[in-house]
């Protein structure tokens, strides 16, 4: 049997091995101390540069979001215009049907009453679709305005960044 007590060759260190380990530990501690001492606080100029870079990035993100909003609003406007056109055609057809039923059945007939109710519902739908279209067009205007302001902000932040890099 082989026991640890009998075989000391695994546990024994030579003086060279102990010296090598000591030098390695001293090197590790020295690197750690050097790394801690090398972390300095940024200068005000470096802080301005970092802030300006962050501002430019945020403005770019805002601009991308505004462009996406404008694009989505353009799709909504196209759909709303189709709906309004369809509603107008339905209202015109309902008005013609009402006029024909008045001639055929008389002004107080059940068919005329039904046609008047249908016409009222169609006009309500038309009004809601027109209102939705107007609101979406106002949203596009606001998104375009925001995008323009974001482009202006990017230009100003880049100018500030150039100014800070020159050390002024």
C-alpha positions as CSV (number, residue, x, y, z in Angstrom):
1,X,0.0,0.0,0.0
2,X,1.0,3.4,-0.7
3,X,0.1,6.1,1.8
4,X,0.7,9.8,2.0
5,X,2.7,9.6,5.1
6,X,5.3,7.3,3.7
7,X,5.7,9.3,0.4
8,X,6.7,12.8,1.3
9,X,8.0,13.6,-2.2
10,X,4.6,15.0,-3.2
11,X,4.3,17.3,-0.3
12,X,7.9,18.5,-0.1
13,X,8.8,21.8,-1.7
14,X,12.3,22.5,-2.8
15,X,13.6,26.0,-2.0
16,X,13.5,26.9,-5.7
17,X,9.8,26.0,-5.9
18,X,9.0,28.0,-2.8
19,X,11.0,31.0,-4.2
20,X,9.1,30.7,-7.5
21,X,5.8,30.7,-5.7
22,X,6.7,33.7,-3.6
23,X,7.8,35.6,-6.7
24,X,4.6,34.7,-8.4
25,X,2.4,35.9,-5.5
26,X,4.4,39.1,-5.2
27,X,3.8,39.7,-8.9
28,X,0.1,39.1,-8.6
29,X,-0.2,41.5,-5.7
30,X,1.9,44.1,-7.5
31,X,-0.4,43.9,-10.6
32,X,-3.5,44.3,-8.4
33,X,-2.0,47.3,-6.7
34,X,-1.0,48.8,-10.0
35,X,-4.4,48.2,-11.5
36,X,-6.1,49.9,-8.6
37,X,-3.8,52.9,-8.7
38,X,-4.2,53.3,-12.5
39,X,-8.0,53.9,-12.3
40,X,-8.1,57.7,-12.3
41,X,-11.1,59.9,-12.5
42,X,-11.9,61.3,-15.9
43,X,-11.1,64.9,-16.6
44,X,-14.0,67.4,-17.2
45,X,-13.2,67.4,-20.9
46,X,-13.4,63.5,-21.0
47,X,-16.7,63.7,-19.1
48,X,-18.0,66.3,-21.6
49,X,-17.0,64.0,-24.5
50,X,-18.7,61.0,-23.0
51,X,-21.8,63.0,-22.3
52,X,-21.9,64.4,-25.9
53,X,-21.4,60.9,-27.3
54,X,-24.3,59.6,-25.2
55,X,-26.5,62.6,-26.3
56,X,-25.7,61.9,-30.0
57,X,-26.7,58.2,-29.5
58,X,-29.9,59.1,-27.7
59,X,-30.9,61.6,-30.4
60,X,-30.2,59.0,-33.1
61,X,-32.4,56.5,-31.3
62,X,-35.2,59.2,-31.0
63,X,-34.9,60.0,-34.7
64,X,-35.2,56.3,-35.6
65,X,-38.3,56.0,-33.5
66,X,-39.8,59.2,-35.0
67,X,-39.2,57.9,-38.5
68,X,-40.9,54.6,-37.6
69,X,-43.9,56.4,-36.1
70,X,-44.2,58.5,-39.3
71,X,-44.1,55.4,-41.5
72,X,-46.7,53.7,-39.4
73,X,-48.9,56.8,-39.5
74,X,-48.6,56.9,-43.3
75,X,-49.9,53.4,-43.5
76,X,-52.8,54.3,-41.2
77,X,-53.6,57.4,-43.2
78,X,-53.8,55.3,-46.4
79,X,-56.1,52.8,-44.7
80,X,-58.3,55.6,-43.3
81,X,-58.6,57.3,-46.7
82,X,-59.8,54.0,-48.2
83,X,-62.3,53.6,-45.3
84,X,-63.6,57.2,-45.8
85,X,-63.9,56.7,-49.5
86,X,-65.8,53.5,-49.0
87,X,-68.0,55.1,-46.4
88,X,-68.9,58.0,-48.7
89,X,-69.8,55.6,-51.5
90,X,-72.1,53.7,-49.0
91,X,-73.7,56.9,-47.8
92,X,-74.4,58.0,-51.4
93,X,-75.9,54.6,-52.2
94,X,-78.0,54.7,-49.1
95,X,-79.3,58.2,-50.0
96,X,-80.2,56.9,-53.5
97,X,-82.0,53.9,-51.9
98,X,-83.9,56.2,-49.5
99,X,-85.0,58.4,-52.3
100,X,-86.2,55.4,-54.4
101,X,-88.1,53.9,-51.4
102,X,-89.8,57.2,-50.7
103,X,-91.1,57.3,-54.3
104,X,-92.1,53.6,-54.2
105,X,-93.5,53.1,-50.7
106,X,-94.2,56.6,-49.4
107,X,-92.4,58.8,-46.8
108,X,-93.8,57.0,-43.7
109,X,-93.4,53.4,-44.8
110,X,-91.3,50.8,-42.8
111,X,-88.8,50.5,-45.7
112,X,-88.1,54.2,-45.6
113,X,-87.7,54.2,-41.8
114,X,-85.2,51.3,-42.2
115,X,-83.3,53.2,-44.9
116,X,-83.2,56.3,-42.7
117,X,-81.8,54.3,-39.8
118,X,-79.2,52.7,-42.1
119,X,-78.2,56.1,-43.5
120,X,-77.8,57.5,-40.0
121,X,-75.5,54.6,-39.0
122,X,-73.4,55.0,-42.2
123,X,-73.1,58.8,-41.6
124,X,-71.9,58.1,-38.1
125,X,-69.3,55.6,-39.3
126,X,-68.2,58.1,-42.0
127,X,-67.8,60.9,-39.3
128,X,-65.7,58.5,-37.1
129,X,-63.5,57.5,-39.9
130,X,-62.9,61.2,-41.0
131,X,-62.1,62.1,-37.4
132,X,-59.6,59.2,-37.2
133,X,-58.0,60.4,-40.4
134,X,-57.7,63.9,-39.1
135,X,-56.1,62.7,-35.9
136,X,-53.6,60.5,-37.7
137,X,-52.6,63.4,-40.0
138,X,-52.0,65.6,-36.9
139,X,-49.8,62.8,-35.5
140,X,-47.8,62.7,-38.6
141,X,-47.2,66.4,-38.4
142,X,-46.0,66.1,-34.8
143,X,-43.7,63.1,-35.7
144,X,-42.2,65.0,-38.6
145,X,-41.6,68.0,-36.3
146,X,-40.0,65.8,-33.6
147,X,-37.7,64.2,-36.2
148,X,-36.6,67.7,-37.4
149,X,-35.8,68.7,-33.8
150,X,-33.9,65.4,-33.3
151,X,-31.8,66.1,-36.4
152,X,-31.1,69.6,-35.0
153,X,-30.1,68.1,-31.7
154,X,-27.7,65.6,-33.4
155,X,-26.1,68.5,-35.3
156,X,-25.6,70.5,-32.1
157,X,-24.3,67.5,-30.1
158,X,-21.8,66.7,-32.8
159,X,-20.6,70.3,-32.9
160,X,-20.2,70.2,-29.1
161,X,-18.3,66.9,-29.4
162,X,-15.9,68.4,-31.9
163,X,-15.5,71.4,-29.7
164,X,-14.7,69.3,-26.6
165,X,-12.2,67.1,-28.5
166,X,-10.3,70.1,-29.6
167,X,-10.0,71.1,-26.0
168,X,-11.8,74.4,-26.0
